[in-house]
Amino acid sequence: RGASAQVLHQLLLEPGRAWRGNELAEKAGVSAYTVHLVLQYLEEQLLVERDEKGPNMLRSLQEPGALLEAWAESHSLEDYESHPLHVVAGSPEERERIVLELLESCQVEYALTLEAGAMRVAPHGTGVGVLSVLVPADLDWEEITRGTRLQPVQDGANTMLMAPRRGTAPLMGRREIEGVWVASDVQLYLDLWNWPRRGREQAKHLRTERLPY
């Protein structure tokens, strides 16, 4: 979680790369000390191997698949602060357009996840029931949705804004696909694996189609 998750995410985004500590810290957006602690732990778990010593020391991930699986087991959708909304729209496509145009007009970084994200990269279903969107932790969602067609609800939500409680890891590696930002394959796998509605089936399909480990 938090900064540690940012290190793990970066390692899994570039699983074949050998890293110097300061390079990994800069790319992950964390302190060198955090990188040191995370890599030290992963070495103890035999997931990372070191090459050379001193300032030229490089570390590389040896078991990306094992790391992904272990992280998925400890990940939880409860790690997000979720904001359920109902969007009045004539179709799922119109709903998506309304939500994403609002976020973009407010210059909010976002990424589709769960079935909405998976449908963009490795379809394994017939449609999107709930539009799940990752957003930054500091998003003032009440302010940006006030006076719009996005209405907060307790039941009957067809849209879910999901903000990480700590760090920025879920938005790392997002990519633009046909004009829409989608979470990285790593993040999609983590979220789907912990989603009770056929999530593990979709996660396995995504991994087979998109992840090399």
Contacts in CASP RR format, 6 or more apart in sequence:
PFRMAT RR
TARGET T0000
AUTHOR 0000-0000-0000
METHOD contacts of the structure
MODEL  1
RGASAQVLHQLLLEPGRAWRGNELAEKAGVSAYTVHLVLQYLEEQLLVER
DEKGPNMLRSLQEPGALLEAWAESHSLEDYESHPLHVVAGSPEERERIVL
ELLESCQVEYALTLEAGAMRVAPHGTGVGVLSVLVPADLDWEEITRGTRL
QPVQDGANTMLMAPRRGTAPLMGRREIEGVWVASDVQLYLDLWNWPRRGR
EQAKHLRTERLPY
1 79 0 8 1.000
1 165 0 8 1.000
1 166 0 8 1.000
1 167 0 8 1.000
2 164 0 8 1.000
2 166 0 8 1.000
2 167 0 8 1.000
2 169 0 8 1.000
3 28 0 8 1.000
3 29 0 8 1.000
3 30 0 8 1.000
3 31 0 8 1.000
3 34 0 8 1.000
3 166 0 8 1.000
3 167 0 8 1.000
4 34 0 8 1.000
4 37 0 8 1.000
4 38 0 8 1.000
5 71 0 8 1.000
5 166 0 8 1.000
5 167 0 8 1.000
5 169 0 8 1.000
6 28 0 8 1.000
6 29 0 8 1.000
6 30 0 8 1.000
6 167 0 8 1.000
6 168 0 8 1.000
6 169 0 8 1.000
6 172 0 8 1.000
7 24 0 8 1.000
7 28 0 8 1.000
7 30 0 8 1.000
7 34 0 8 1.000
7 35 0 8 1.000
7 38 0 8 1.000
7 39 0 8 1.000
8 38 0 8 1.000
8 67 0 8 1.000
8 71 0 8 1.000
8 169 0 8 1.000
9 28 0 8 1.000
9 169 0 8 1.000
9 172 0 8 1.000
9 173 0 8 1.000
9 184 0 8 1.000
9 186 0 8 1.000
9 187 0 8 1.000
10 24 0 8 1.000
10 27 0 8 1.000
10 28 0 8 1.000
10 172 0 8 1.000
11 19 0 8 1.000
11 24 0 8 1.000
11 48 0 8 1.000
11 61 0 8 1.000
11 64 0 8 1.000
11 67 0 8 1.000
12 61 0 8 1.000
12 64 0 8 1.000
12 67 0 8 1.000
12 68 0 8 1.000
12 186 0 8 1.000
13 172 0 8 1.000
13 173 0 8 1.000
13 184 0 8 1.000
13 186 0 8 1.000
15 61 0 8 1.000
15 64 0 8 1.000
15 212 0 8 1.000
15 213 0 8 1.000
16 60 0 8 1.000
16 61 0 8 1.000
16 64 0 8 1.000
17 60 0 8 1.000
18 51 0 8 1.000
18 58 0 8 1.000
18 59 0 8 1.000
18 60 0 8 1.000
19 58 0 8 1.000
19 59 0 8 1.000
19 60 0 8 1.000
20 56 0 8 1.000
20 57 0 8 1.000
20 58 0 8 1.000
21 32 0 8 1.000
21 35 0 8 1.000
21 36 0 8 1.000
21 39 0 8 1.000
21 59 0 8 1.000
22 32 0 8 1.000
24 35 0 8 1.000
24 39 0 8 1.000
24 59 0 8 1.000
25 31 0 8 1.000
25 32 0 8 1.000
25 34 0 8 1.000
25 35 0 8 1.000
28 35 0 8 1.000
28 172 0 8 1.000
29 168 0 8 1.000
39 48 0 8 1.000
39 59 0 8 1.000
42 48 0 8 1.000
42 61 0 8 1.000
42 67 0 8 1.000
43 49 0 8 1.000
43 50 0 8 1.000
43 59 0 8 1.000
46 62 0 8 1.000
46 63 0 8 1.000
47 61 0 8 1.000
47 62 0 8 1.000
47 63 0 8 1.000
47 66 0 8 1.000
47 67 0 8 1.000
48 59 0 8 1.000
48 60 0 8 1.000
48 61 0 8 1.000
48 62 0 8 1.000
49 59 0 8 1.000
49 60 0 8 1.000
49 62 0 8 1.000
50 57 0 8 1.000
50 58 0 8 1.000
50 59 0 8 1.000
51 57 0 8 1.000
51 58 0 8 1.000
51 59 0 8 1.000
51 60 0 8 1.000
52 58 0 8 1.000
61 67 0 8 1.000
64 213 0 8 1.000
65 213 0 8 1.000
68 186 0 8 1.000
68 189 0 8 1.000
68 190 0 8 1.000
68 207 0 8 1.000
68 211 0 8 1.000
68 213 0 8 1.000
71 190 0 8 1.000
72 189 0 8 1.000
72 190 0 8 1.000
72 193 0 8 1.000
72 194 0 8 1.000
72 203 0 8 1.000
75 190 0 8 1.000
75 191 0 8 1.000
75 193 0 8 1.000
75 194 0 8 1.000
76 194 0 8 1.000
77 162 0 8 1.000
77 191 0 8 1.000
77 194 0 8 1.000
77 195 0 8 1.000
79 164 0 8 1.000
79 165 0 8 1.000
79 166 0 8 1.000
80 134 0 8 1.000
80 162 0 8 1.000
80 163 0 8 1.000
80 164 0 8 1.000
80 165 0 8 1.000
80 170 0 8 1.000
81 137 0 8 1.000
81 162 0 8 1.000
81 163 0 8 1.000
81 164 0 8 1.000
81 165 0 8 1.000
82 160 0 8 1.000
82 161 0 8 1.000
82 162 0 8 1.000
82 163 0 8 1.000
83 141 0 8 1.000
83 152 0 8 1.000
83 160 0 8 1.000
83 161 0 8 1.000
83 162 0 8 1.000
83 163 0 8 1.000
84 152 0 8 1.000
84 153 0 8 1.000
84 154 0 8 1.000
84 156 0 8 1.000
84 157 0 8 1.000
84 159 0 8 1.000
84 160 0 8 1.000
85 145 0 8 1.000
85 150 0 8 1.000
85 151 0 8 1.000
85 152 0 8 1.000
85 153 0 8 1.000
85 157 0 8 1.000
85 158 0 8 1.000
85 159 0 8 1.000
85 160 0 8 1.000
85 161 0 8 1.000
86 150 0 8 1.000
86 151 0 8 1.000
86 153 0 8 1.000
86 156 0 8 1.000
86 157 0 8 1.000
86 158 0 8 1.000
86 159 0 8 1.000
87 95 0 8 1.000
87 98 0 8 1.000
87 99 0 8 1.000
87 131 0 8 1.000
87 149 0 8 1.000
87 150 0 8 1.000
87 151 0 8 1.000
87 158 0 8 1.000
87 159 0 8 1.000
88 149 0 8 1.000
88 151 0 8 1.000
89 95 0 8 1.000
89 98 0 8 1.000
89 149 0 8 1.000
92 127 0 8 1.000
92 128 0 8 1.000
92 129 0 8 1.000
92 131 0 8 1.000
95 131 0 8 1.000
95 158 0 8 1.000
95 159 0 8 1.000
96 116 0 8 1.000
96 128 0 8 1.000
96 131 0 8 1.000
96 180 0 8 1.000
98 148 0 8 1.000
98 149 0 8 1.000
98 150 0 8 1.000
99 131 0 8 1.000
99 133 0 8 1.000
99 150 0 8 1.000
99 159 0 8 1.000
100 110 0 8 1.000
100 133 0 8 1.000
100 180 0 8 1.000
102 144 0 8 1.000
102 145 0 8 1.000
102 148 0 8 1.000
102 150 0 8 1.000
103 110 0 8 1.000
103 133 0 8 1.000
103 135 0 8 1.000
103 144 0 8 1.000
106 144 0 8 1.000
108 135 0 8 1.000
108 136 0 8 1.000
108 139 0 8 1.000
108 144 0 8 1.000
109 135 0 8 1.000
109 136 0 8 1.000
109 171 0 8 1.000
109 174 0 8 1.000
109 181 0 8 1.000
110 133 0 8 1.000
110 134 0 8 1.000
110 135 0 8 1.000
110 171 0 8 1.000
110 181 0 8 1.000
111 133 0 8 1.000
111 134 0 8 1.000
111 170 0 8 1.000
111 171 0 8 1.000
111 174 0 8 1.000
111 181 0 8 1.000
111 182 0 8 1.000
111 183 0 8 1.000
111 184 0 8 1.000
111 187 0 8 1.000
112 120 0 8 1.000
112 131 0 8 1.000
112 132 0 8 1.000
112 133 0 8 1.000
112 134 0 8 1.000
112 180 0 8 1.000
112 181 0 8 1.000
112 182 0 8 1.000
112 183 0 8 1.000
113 132 0 8 1.000
113 133 0 8 1.000
113 134 0 8 1.000
113 162 0 8 1.000
113 170 0 8 1.000
113 183 0 8 1.000
113 187 0 8 1.000
113 188 0 8 1.000
113 191 0 8 1.000
114 130 0 8 1.000
114 132 0 8 1.000
114 188 0 8 1.000
114 191 0 8 1.000
114 192 0 8 1.000
114 195 0 8 1.000
114 199 0 8 1.000
115 125 0 8 1.000
115 127 0 8 1.000
115 128 0 8 1.000
115 129 0 8 1.000
115 130 0 8 1.000
115 132 0 8 1.000
115 192 0 8 1.000
115 197 0 8 1.000
115 202 0 8 1.000
116 128 0 8 1.000
116 130 0 8 1.000
116 131 0 8 1.000
116 132 0 8 1.000
116 133 0 8 1.000
117 132 0 8 1.000
117 182 0 8 1.000
117 183 0 8 1.000
117 188 0 8 1.000
118 124 0 8 1.000
118 188 0 8 1.000
118 192 0 8 1.000
118 202 0 8 1.000
118 205 0 8 1.000
118 206 0 8 1.000
119 125 0 8 1.000
119 127 0 8 1.000
119 128 0 8 1.000
120 177 0 8 1.000
120 178 0 8 1.000
120 180 0 8 1.000
120 182 0 8 1.000
121 177 0 8 1.000
121 182 0 8 1.000
121 185 0 8 1.000
121 188 0 8 1.000
121 206 0 8 1.000
121 209 0 8 1.000
121 210 0 8 1.000
122 205 0 8 1.000
122 206 0 8 1.000
122 209 0 8 1.000
122 210 0 8 1.000
124 201 0 8 1.000
124 202 0 8 1.000
124 205 0 8 1.000
124 206 0 8 1.000
125 202 0 8 1.000
129 158 0 8 1.000
130 157 0 8 1.000
130 158 0 8 1.000
130 159 0 8 1.000
130 160 0 8 1.000
131 158 0 8 1.000
131 159 0 8 1.000
131 160 0 8 1.000
132 159 0 8 1.000
132 160 0 8 1.000
132 162 0 8 1.000
132 191 0 8 1.000
133 159 0 8 1.000
133 160 0 8 1.000
133 161 0 8 1.000
133 162 0 8 1.000
134 162 0 8 1.000
134 163 0 8 1.000
134 164 0 8 1.000
134 170 0 8 1.000
134 171 0 8 1.000
134 174 0 8 1.000
134 183 0 8 1.000
134 187 0 8 1.000
135 141 0 8 1.000
135 161 0 8 1.000
135 162 0 8 1.000
135 163 0 8 1.000
136 163 0 8 1.000
136 168 0 8 1.000
136 171 0 8 1.000
137 163 0 8 1.000
137 164 0 8 1.000
137 165 0 8 1.000
137 166 0 8 1.000
137 167 0 8 1.000
137 168 0 8 1.000
139 161 0 8 1.000
139 163 0 8 1.000
141 161 0 8 1.000
141 163 0 8 1.000
142 152 0 8 1.000
145 151 0 8 1.000
145 152 0 8 1.000
150 159 0 8 1.000
162 170 0 8 1.000
164 170 0 8 1.000
164 171 0 8 1.000
169 187 0 8 1.000
170 183 0 8 1.000
170 187 0 8 1.000
170 191 0 8 1.000
171 183 0 8 1.000
172 184 0 8 1.000
172 187 0 8 1.000
173 183 0 8 1.000
173 184 0 8 1.000
173 186 0 8 1.000
173 187 0 8 1.000
174 181 0 8 1.000
174 182 0 8 1.000
174 183 0 8 1.000
174 184 0 8 1.000
174 187 0 8 1.000
175 181 0 8 1.000
175 182 0 8 1.000
175 184 0 8 1.000
176 182 0 8 1.000
182 188 0 8 1.000
183 191 0 8 1.000
185 206 0 8 1.000
185 210 0 8 1.000
185 211 0 8 1.000
186 211 0 8 1.000
188 203 0 8 1.000
188 206 0 8 1.000
189 203 0 8 1.000
189 206 0 8 1.000
189 207 0 8 1.000
189 211 0 8 1.000
192 199 0 8 1.000
192 200 0 8 1.000
192 202 0 8 1.000
192 203 0 8 1.000
192 206 0 8 1.000
193 199 0 8 1.000
193 200 0 8 1.000
193 203 0 8 1.000
195 202 0 8 1.000
END
